[in-house]
Amino acid sequence: MTDSNASNSVETQKEFIVRLANVVGDGLLCVSIAMGIETGLFQTMIDLKEEHKTTQEIADAGDFKERYVREWLGSQVAAKIVEYDPKDRTYWLPSQRYAVAGTVKASAMIMAVPNLCAAFFDVAKCFKKDGPRGVSYDKYADFDELMAGMNQEFFKDCLIQSFLPSMPKLHQQLQDGIKVLEIGCSQGMSTRIIAQNFPNSQVYGIDITESGIKEAQEKATEAGLGNVHFIVMSATVLPSDWSETFDYVFVHNVLHDLPYPMKSLHEIMRVLKKGGTLSVIDTATYSKLEDNVAKIPTFARKGYVLSMMNSVPTSLNNVDGAGLGAMWGREKAQEMMKAANFDIISISSIPKSTSLHYQCQKM
Ligand SMILES: C[S@@+](CC[C@H](N)C(=O)[O-])C[C@H]1O[C@@H](n2cnc3c(N)ncnc32)[C@H](O)[C@@H]1O
């Protein structure tokens, strides 16, 4: 049964119960995989290079307690991720399964489960009419770290290599030296990469989260970058003396999370110079549920959960927050950009990403 036909086929009660049981099994397995990533157990197994080892040998190799390792290995063998030989009670991780923890993005996607579930009961309370408005970012576990992991591939392999060169005029301006602003930069990986590759440009990164900006600044100092500036600041009201200051504004997977996205778009319009460029990178979703379910069923299954657990509650945590959610869709996105008087020059998909790039201009 595929994602897309599950709700259309005539499913019996018995079949539905089996499907639910599988959901529970996969959900719990996800927790165990996340445990293997968080503790470093998968890395220990990878370092052992398919050598067949006992629970004690694996525990010793990674400095773990054997009893915990044994239980974890049980779950991994049952899930057919780790292999087991009952003859000598040894375990190994086949190399074709190293991806379980061997790629940053895969690990980050798995880690989204415990990370976001750190706020599970806080989010649950928000559902009640008399419950809290929303949830603050600090309720999630390592949220900035999670974002860095999820987006690292795009930032490191595409941003400089293909994304910015796809706008030749802007690319040349970056080389010559311009002023760039990133809104919602989190730990500032993309901000630093832009600054590092365009030393003649001055690059500013702002975010509401102090922990992210602190990390961003520390990494910039470590790298000896003198042309990057990180500031804890809300995108709702930018400094009054920033009017017509920036040539380029970069907003990566942030707009739908903002409490007041329309106000922020107006502020971006104000701080951009005439002719300046705005890149909004956001989820390649549709504004209607039925379109998401039909056209991007796999992403929709995950996306609405991520949105319910984080995008909506963090935005609604502010008085009259918009709560657009990560599944807000391309139609709504365009409507809002046009309402803020931006000219949408192009909308394109991005390699190594499930996002769209809205290239906008201040005329
Ligand atoms: C989904 S994360 C994206 C982070 C980063 N751009 C990336 O793609 O990895 C959204 C970011 O928006 C920031 N944010 C939320 N509300 C904000 C506001 N009002 N002003 C500035 N940043 C905000 C959050 O702190 C968070 O770092």
Ligand as a Chemical Component Dictionary entry (heavy atoms), coordinates in Angstrom:
data_LIG
# 
_chem_comp.id                   LIG 
_chem_comp.type                 NON-POLYMER 
_chem_comp.pdbx_formal_charge   0 
_chem_comp.three_letter_code    LIG 
# 
loop_
_chem_comp_atom.comp_id 
_chem_comp_atom.atom_id 
_chem_comp_atom.alt_atom_id 
_chem_comp_atom.type_symbol 
_chem_comp_atom.charge 
_chem_comp_atom.model_Cartn_x 
_chem_comp_atom.model_Cartn_y 
_chem_comp_atom.model_Cartn_z 
_chem_comp_atom.pdbx_ordinal 
LIG C1  C1  C 0  13.660 26.264 10.477 1  
LIG S1  S1  S 1  14.892 27.253 11.218 2  
LIG C2  C2  C 0  15.929 27.568 9.822  3  
LIG C3  C3  C 0  17.309 27.937 10.204 4  
LIG C4  C4  C 0  18.284 28.137 9.030  5  
LIG N1  N1  N 0  17.921 29.217 8.177  6  
LIG C5  C5  C 0  18.399 26.864 8.242  7  
LIG O1  O1  O 0  17.814 26.747 7.177  8  
LIG O2  O2  O -1 19.077 25.938 8.724  9  
LIG C6  C6  C 0  14.061 28.777 11.485 10 
LIG C7  C7  C 0  14.923 29.833 12.129 11 
LIG O3  O3  O 0  14.179 31.058 12.215 12 
LIG C8  C8  C 0  14.509 31.695 13.425 13 
LIG N2  N2  N 0  13.445 32.642 13.793 14 
LIG C9  C9  C 0  12.192 32.355 14.194 15 
LIG N3  N3  N 0  11.519 33.478 14.464 16 
LIG C10 C10 C 0  12.348 34.507 14.187 17 
LIG C11 C11 C 0  12.230 35.927 14.244 18 
LIG N4  N4  N 0  11.110 36.504 14.644 19 
LIG N5  N5  N 0  13.282 36.658 13.894 20 
LIG C12 C12 C 0  14.445 36.094 13.488 21 
LIG N6  N6  N 0  14.620 34.755 13.422 22 
LIG C13 C13 C 0  13.589 33.972 13.759 23 
LIG C14 C14 C 0  14.640 30.530 14.390 24 
LIG O4  O4  O 0  15.332 30.871 15.565 25 
LIG C15 C15 C 0  15.355 29.491 13.544 26 
LIG O5  O5  O 0  16.748 29.607 13.647 27 
# 
loop_
_chem_comp_bond.comp_id 
_chem_comp_bond.atom_id_1 
_chem_comp_bond.atom_id_2 
_chem_comp_bond.value_order 
_chem_comp_bond.pdbx_ordinal 
LIG C1  S1  SING 1  
LIG S1  C2  SING 2  
LIG S1  C6  SING 3  
LIG C2  C3  SING 4  
LIG C3  C4  SING 5  
LIG C4  N1  SING 6  
LIG C4  C5  SING 7  
LIG C5  O1  DOUB 8  
LIG C5  O2  SING 9  
LIG C6  C7  SING 10 
LIG C7  O3  SING 11 
LIG C7  C15 SING 12 
LIG O3  C8  SING 13 
LIG C8  N2  SING 14 
LIG C8  C14 SING 15 
LIG N2  C9  SING 16 
LIG N2  C13 SING 17 
LIG C9  N3  DOUB 18 
LIG N3  C10 SING 19 
LIG C10 C11 SING 20 
LIG C10 C13 DOUB 21 
LIG C11 N4  SING 22 
LIG C11 N5  DOUB 23 
LIG N5  C12 SING 24 
LIG C12 N6  DOUB 25 
LIG N6  C13 SING 26 
LIG C14 O4  SING 27 
LIG C14 C15 SING 28 
LIG C15 O5  SING 29 
# 
